[in-house]
Amino acid sequence: MHRISLAVALVFLACGSLLAQKSANAAATPACNITEIYRADGWTIPGLQGAKPLGPRRVLVNIPYVFITPLKPGNSPSMFAYYFCSPGHSGRLEIMEFPIGVYRLFSFDVDGRVFAYYIEFVRERFENGTRVDVGAVSMAMFYDLDGSGRFTLRRVSSMSVPEFVPDWVRKDLPQVK
């Protein structure tokens, strides 16, 4: 009887140890959460080539000194690369590229210095050589972080206004947050 009780106790201890080890490993593995992507040589802004002002440049009420200009996207075909954490493989980044149609495009500037572009687009697919809208709408914001004219930071965004104004734009404007 003593041997059976000892065997059962050892099984419980072993199971408890394995469960504790598993939860410790799970806690040590950070959750994948990609919120922005940096590209040193800059992103090509989809829809920007051939874009024309759609309306007047207007001041943004909630961000001092910042102006927004709605643009009519150019007609050139655009592709978009989507980066995401692999659902089945911890530590793996997956990249999927697909054609898109840009239907909203805005530029943001301070004193004529453009520091961000916002796009809304629909995912498309090719059907018999023709682009077809698949109905998936996405949004992205592109930022020029250093005033070089290269829009190096891309953020997935649900807001159609910039989340921040880069330091190079606001260095002469201390009231801008």
C-alpha positions in Angstrom: 0.0 0.0 0.0 2.9 2.3 0.8 4.4 1.7 -2.6 1.1 2.6 -4.4 0.7 5.8 -2.4 4.3 6.7 -3.1 3.9 6.0 -6.9 0.7 8.2 -7.0 2.5 11.0 -5.1 5.4 10.8 -7.6 3.0 11.0 -10.6 1.3 14.1 -9.1 4.6 15.7 -8.4 5.9 15.0 -12.0 2.6 16.4 -13.5 2.7 19.5 -11.4 6.4 20.1 -12.3 5.6 19.7 -16.0 2.7 22.1 -15.8 4.7 24.7 -13.9 7.5 24.4 -16.4 5.0 24.8 -19.3 3.4 27.9 -17.8 6.9 29.4 -17.0 7.9 29.0 -20.6 4.6 30.5 -21.8 5.2 33.5 -19.5 8.7 33.9 -20.8 7.6 34.0 -24.5 6.4 37.5 -25.3 3.2 37.9 -27.2 3.7 39.0 -30.8 2.2 42.4 -31.4 3.5 44.3 -34.4 2.2 47.8 -34.4 4.6 49.5 -36.7 7.2 48.7 -39.3 10.4 50.7 -40.0 12.0 50.7 -43.4 15.3 52.8 -43.6 15.0 53.5 -47.3 11.3 54.5 -47.0 8.0 53.1 -48.1 6.3 53.7 -51.4 3.0 55.4 -50.5 0.3 53.5 -52.3 -1.9 55.8 -54.4 0.5 58.8 -54.1 2.0 58.6 -57.6 -0.2 60.8 -59.8 -2.4 62.0 -56.8 -4.0 65.4 -57.1 -5.6 67.6 -54.4 -9.2 66.7 -54.0 -10.1 69.7 -51.9 -8.6 72.7 -50.0 -5.9 72.3 -47.4 -7.5 72.7 -43.9 -6.3 73.1 -40.4 -6.8 70.2 -38.0 -8.7 71.6 -35.0 -7.4 69.0 -32.5 -3.6 69.2 -33.5 -2.3 72.8 -33.5 -0.5 74.0 -36.6 -1.2 70.8 -38.5 -3.0 70.9 -41.9 -4.7 68.1 -43.8 -5.1 67.9 -47.5 -7.4 65.4 -49.1 -5.9 63.8 -52.3 -7.4 62.0 -55.2 -5.3 58.8 -55.4 -3.4 58.2 -58.6 -4.5 55.3 -60.9 -1.3 53.3 -60.8 -1.7 49.8 -59.5 -0.5 49.3 -55.9 0.6 46.4 -53.8 0.7 46.2 -50.1 2.8 43.9 -47.9 1.1 42.7 -44.7 3.4 41.5 -41.9 2.0 39.4 -39.1 2.9 36.9 -36.4 2.5 33.3 -37.5 -0.4 31.8 -35.6 1.1 28.3 -35.7 4.8 29.0 -35.2 6.1 31.1 -32.3 8.8 33.5 -33.3 8.0 33.4 -37.0 7.0 36.5 -38.9 4.9 36.0 -42.0 4.7 38.4 -45.0 1.8 38.4 -47.4 1.7 40.8 -50.4 -1.5 41.6 -52.3 -2.9 44.1 -54.7 -4.9 47.0 -53.3 -7.1 49.8 -54.5 -6.6 53.1 -52.6 -9.8 55.1 -52.1 -8.8 57.6 -49.5 -5.5 59.5 -49.2 -4.6 62.5 -47.0 -1.4 64.4 -46.5 -0.5 66.1 -43.2 1.8 69.1 -43.0 3.1 71.9 -40.9 4.1 75.1 -42.8 4.0 73.0 -46.0 6.4 70.4 -44.7 4.6 67.0 -45.2 5.3 64.6 -42.4 2.6 62.0 -42.8 0.2 60.3 -45.3 -2.9 58.3 -44.4 -4.4 55.8 -46.8 -7.6 53.7 -46.7 -7.6 50.8 -49.1 -9.4 47.7 -50.2 -7.7 44.4 -50.8 -8.1 43.1 -54.3 -7.4 39.8 -56.1 -6.8 39.0 -59.7 -9.7 37.3 -61.5 -9.1 36.5 -65.2 -6.4 39.1 -65.3 -8.6 41.8 -63.8 -8.4 43.3 -60.3 -11.5 42.5 -58.2 -12.3 44.1 -54.8 -12.6 41.4 -52.1 -14.2 43.9 -49.6 -11.4 43.8 -46.9 -10.8 47.5 -45.9 -7.6 48.5 -44.1 -5.9 51.7 -43.1 -2.3 52.8 -42.7 -0.3 55.9 -41.7 3.2 56.6 -43.1 5.6 59.0 -41.3 8.7 60.9 -42.3 10.6 60.7 -39.0 13.6 62.9 -39.9 12.6 65.4 -42.6 14.4 63.5 -45.3 11.3 63.0 -47.5 11.5 59.3 -46.9 8.4 57.9 -45.2 10.2 55.3 -43.1 7.6 54.4 -40.5 4.4 52.6 -41.4 1.7 52.1 -38.7 -1.5 50.2 -39.0 -4.0 52.9 -38.0 -7.7 53.1 -37.3 -7.4 56.9 -36.9 -7.4 59.1 -39.9 -5.2 61.7 -38.1 -1.6 61.3 -37.1 -0.9 59.9 -33.6 2.1 62.1 -33.2 4.0 64.9 -34.9 7.7 64.1 -35.5 10.3 66.2 -33.6 11.8 67.6 -36.8 8.4 69.2 -37.6 7.7 70.6 -34.2 11.1 71.7 -33.1 10.2 75.3 -34.0 6.7 75.0 -32.7 6.9 74.3 -28.9 3.1 74.2 -28.4 2.6 71.2 -30.7 2.2 67.9 -28.8 
